[in-house]
C-alpha cells in the first residue's frame, strides 16, 4: 500500500471519547509527506492514574488545548480520501467514532486498516514475542523509542504499514 494516513489516539480515561492527543502521518507514493500532532481537550475532561502512567499526559497538559472538532478541522483536509491505518484499529476507530458522537458530528465512514491484524497474519504465533506496536515495529526494522506518544506511535504504524500492508 502506497497511500494512507497512519493515525494514533491517546485517551485521558476509559471513555473512548476522551481523546487527549492525536498523531497522524501521511504517506503518499510510499513516502511520508506530512505529519501532525496535537493535544486535545478531552471529553469528559478528567485523567485517571492508569492512562497518565501509560502516556504521561495530565489535566494540566490539555486544559487549554483545543477541542476535538477544532483539531479535526486541521486533520480532515490532510487525510483527504486516504484510508486510515492504526495498530489495533478497534481502539483508534472507536475513539474517532466516539469523539464524533460526543460532539454531535456526522461520522464520514473512514476506511480503516489494521497493522495488528496484518502482523498476526504475517507472523504466526510464536514467531514474535507478542504483537504490541513496539515489537511489530522492531520486526519491520523500525525502532520505536517513545511509545504512547501519539505521533511516535503513528510513525511506527506507518513504518509497519509500508512493510506489511
C-alpha positions as a Python dict, from the first residue, in 0.01 Angstrom:
ca = {
    (1, 'X'): (0, 0, 0),
    (2, 'X'): (147, 333, -106),
    (3, 'X'): (-110, 593, 5),
    (4, 'X'): (-259, 609, 354),
    (5, 'X'): (-273, 806, 677),
    (6, 'X'): (-144, 634, 991),
    (7, 'X'): (-326, 756, 1300),
    (8, 'X'): (-296, 710, 1675),
    (9, 'X'): (-502, 844, 1964),
    (10, 'X'): (-429, 859, 2335),
    (11, 'X'): (-718, 891, 2580),
    (12, 'X'): (-749, 1066, 2915),
    (13, 'X'): (-963, 798, 3077),
    (14, 'X'): (-1160, 485, 2990),
    (15, 'X'): (-1416, 677, 2781),
    (16, 'X'): (-1327, 638, 2412),
    (17, 'X'): (-1441, 997, 2351),
    (18, 'X'): (-1172, 1127, 2587),
    (19, 'X'): (-906, 1163, 2316),
    (20, 'X'): (-635, 1385, 2458),
    (21, 'X'): (-377, 1364, 2180),
    (22, 'X'): (-360, 1258, 1817),
    (23, 'X'): (-77, 1179, 1579),
    (24, 'X'): (-120, 1147, 1204),
    (25, 'X'): (139, 1051, 943),
    (26, 'X'): (51, 1098, 575),
    (27, 'X'): (212, 853, 331),
    (28, 'X'): (182, 917, -42),
    (29, 'X'): (355, 708, -308),
    (30, 'X'): (523, 516, -25),
    (31, 'X'): (686, 827, 124),
    (32, 'X'): (597, 1028, 433),
    (33, 'X'): (476, 1364, 305),
    (34, 'X'): (329, 1518, 620),
    (35, 'X'): (279, 1460, 990),
    (36, 'X'): (62, 1620, 1254),
    (37, 'X'): (46, 1609, 1632),
    (38, 'X'): (-185, 1790, 1868),
    (39, 'X'): (-303, 1779, 2224),
    (40, 'X'): (-681, 1780, 2261),
    (41, 'X'): (-906, 1899, 2543),
    (42, 'X'): (-1075, 1566, 2627),
    (43, 'X'): (-1442, 1498, 2681),
    (44, 'X'): (-1503, 1401, 2958),
    (45, 'X'): (-1222, 1613, 3093),
    (46, 'X'): (-1052, 1407, 3361),
    (47, 'X'): (-750, 1177, 3369),
    (48, 'X'): (-718, 853, 3556),
    (49, 'X'): (-394, 724, 3703),
    (50, 'X'): (-370, 434, 3458),
    (51, 'X'): (-382, 647, 3141),
    (52, 'X'): (-144, 906, 3281),
    (53, 'X'): (103, 627, 3364),
    (54, 'X'): (73, 499, 3006),
    (55, 'X'): (126, 823, 2814),
    (56, 'X'): (235, 1077, 3075),
    (57, 'X'): (-33, 1336, 2992),
    (58, 'X'): (-229, 1511, 3265),
    (59, 'X'): (-518, 1753, 3306),
    (60, 'X'): (-274, 2046, 3306),
    (61, 'X'): (-128, 1941, 2969),
    (62, 'X'): (-463, 1972, 2792),
    (63, 'X'): (-661, 2226, 2996),
    (64, 'X'): (-604, 2495, 2732),
    (65, 'X'): (-583, 2261, 2432),
    (66, 'X'): (-837, 2293, 2150),
    (67, 'X'): (-1139, 2065, 2137),
    (68, 'X'): (-1166, 1764, 1909),
    (69, 'X'): (-1371, 1946, 1639),
    (70, 'X'): (-1107, 2221, 1621),
    (71, 'X'): (-824, 1971, 1585),
    (72, 'X'): (-1014, 1750, 1339),
    (73, 'X'): (-1080, 2056, 1119),
    (74, 'X'): (-700, 2067, 1069),
    (75, 'X'): (-667, 1692, 1013),
    (76, 'X'): (-958, 1626, 775),
    (77, 'X'): (-805, 1810, 476),
    (78, 'X'): (-471, 1634, 532),
    (79, 'X'): (-617, 1283, 518),
    (80, 'X'): (-843, 1365, 221),
    (81, 'X'): (-963, 1038, 74),
    (82, 'X'): (-684, 826, 222),
    (83, 'X'): (-756, 508, 415),
    (84, 'X'): (-666, 533, 783),
    (85, 'X'): (-425, 279, 930),
    (86, 'X'): (-388, 207, 1300),
    (87, 'X'): (-220, -57, 1513),
    (88, 'X'): (-526, -208, 1680),
    (89, 'X'): (-782, -26, 1469),
    (90, 'X'): (-1057, -144, 1707),
    (91, 'X'): (-929, 108, 1962),
    (92, 'X'): (-843, 403, 1737),
    (93, 'X'): (-1150, 371, 1516),
    (94, 'X'): (-1375, 351, 1824),
    (95, 'X'): (-1207, 663, 1967),
    (96, 'X'): (-1265, 853, 1644),
    (97, 'X'): (-1630, 748, 1624),
    (98, 'X'): (-1687, 827, 1993),
    (99, 'X'): (-1535, 1174, 1957),
    (100, 'X'): (-1758, 1245, 1656),
    (101, 'X'): (-2062, 1127, 1857),
    (102, 'X'): (-1967, 1327, 2166),
    (103, 'X'): (-1972, 1647, 1962),
    (104, 'X'): (-2276, 1556, 1752),
    (105, 'X'): (-2073, 1540, 1432),
    (106, 'X'): (-2163, 1319, 1140),
    (107, 'X'): (-1905, 1043, 1102),
    (108, 'X'): (-1777, 1021, 742),
    (109, 'X'): (-1722, 641, 742),
    (110, 'X'): (-1346, 647, 709),
    (111, 'X'): (-1194, 327, 579),
    (112, 'X'): (-970, 178, 849),
    (113, 'X'): (-698, -86, 810),
    (114, 'X'): (-517, -257, 1096),
    (115, 'X'): (-145, -331, 1125),
    (116, 'X'): (-212, -550, 1432),
    (117, 'X'): (-434, -783, 1228),
    (118, 'X'): (-185, -775, 940),
    (119, 'X'): (101, -863, 1177),
    (120, 'X'): (-91, -1160, 1315),
    (121, 'X'): (-143, -1284, 959),
    (122, 'X'): (220, -1231, 862),
    (123, 'X'): (381, -1377, 1175),
    (124, 'X'): (206, -1681, 1315),
    (125, 'X'): (205, -1746, 1689),
    (126, 'X'): (547, -1796, 1840),
    (127, 'X'): (746, -1612, 1575),
    (128, 'X'): (714, -1277, 1754),
    (129, 'X'): (719, -1240, 2132),
    (130, 'X'): (387, -1053, 2106),
    (131, 'X'): (204, -824, 1863),
    (132, 'X'): (246, -498, 2052),
    (133, 'X'): (328, -193, 1844),
    (134, 'X'): (693, -170, 1951),
    (135, 'X'): (750, -543, 1888),
    (136, 'X'): (597, -540, 1540),
    (137, 'X'): (776, -214, 1456),
    (138, 'X'): (1109, -372, 1553),
    (139, 'X'): (1032, -675, 1333),
    (140, 'X'): (980, -427, 1047),
    (141, 'X'): (1313, -254, 1114),
    (142, 'X'): (1170, 49, 1297),
    (143, 'X'): (1289, 147, 1645),
    (144, 'X'): (1001, 298, 1844),
    (145, 'X'): (1163, 495, 2124),
    (146, 'X'): (873, 699, 2265),
    (147, 'X'): (585, 451, 2280),
    (148, 'X'): (245, 604, 2369),
    (149, 'X'): (330, 943, 2224),
    (150, 'X'): (60, 968, 1957),
    (151, 'X'): (288, 1096, 1678),
    (152, 'X'): (567, 848, 1752),
    (153, 'X'): (313, 565, 1754),
    (154, 'X'): (163, 687, 1424),
    (155, 'X'): (513, 696, 1272),
    (156, 'X'): (576, 337, 1387),
    (157, 'X'): (240, 233, 1246),
    (158, 'X'): (328, 397, 913),
    (159, 'X'): (659, 208, 903),
    (160, 'X'): (478, -120, 970),
    (161, 'X'): (210, -48, 711),
    (162, 'X'): (474, 30, 445),
    (163, 'X'): (632, -311, 512),
    (164, 'X'): (339, -547, 555),
    (165, 'X'): (20, -394, 411),
}
